[in-house]
Amino acid sequence: MKIAKHTVAAIHYTLKDNNGKILDSSQGRDPLYYLHGEGNLIPGMEEGLEGSEKGNKLELKIKPEKGYGVRDEKLIQKVPRSAFGGQPVENGMQFQTGQGHVVTVTHVGLETITVDANHALAGVELNFSVEVMEVRTASADEISHGHVHGPGGHH
């Protein structure tokens, strides 16, 4: 069976940047199960896996436009220190905004704190080594809910 819309695939992956640094990996964990064609993975990953079968090993190089997007300088803002309610704030800390976005603190000043709402991997070329572990037909429930149930999903 080939990976196509409304199939469930299980993959093992290792993600590296262009310098070969490992950014994420499923090694030592269960494979990642996902419902194909529903936007559960970044676009470049789904496009690269389309048509693959159990046992296939792939090397996928994904440009930022098909990954976590290009960096957008408009997503970097200075916020009054008072917006953090007096709690201690340090570079690298992450906060969730009222709109559900995650921002990362990039500079702490006396009056303002600079936050960046870009994804940490925005603007980064992604290099995935992927092995397809399983491919199966999705259930009607999985298709209607848009995600995997059972192994690798919720019950």
Helices and strands as residue ranges (DSSP letters): E 7-16, E 22-25, E 32-35, H 43-49, E 57-62, G 64-66, G 73-75, E 76-80, G 81-84, E 94-96, E 102-108, E 112-116, E 126-137, H 140-145
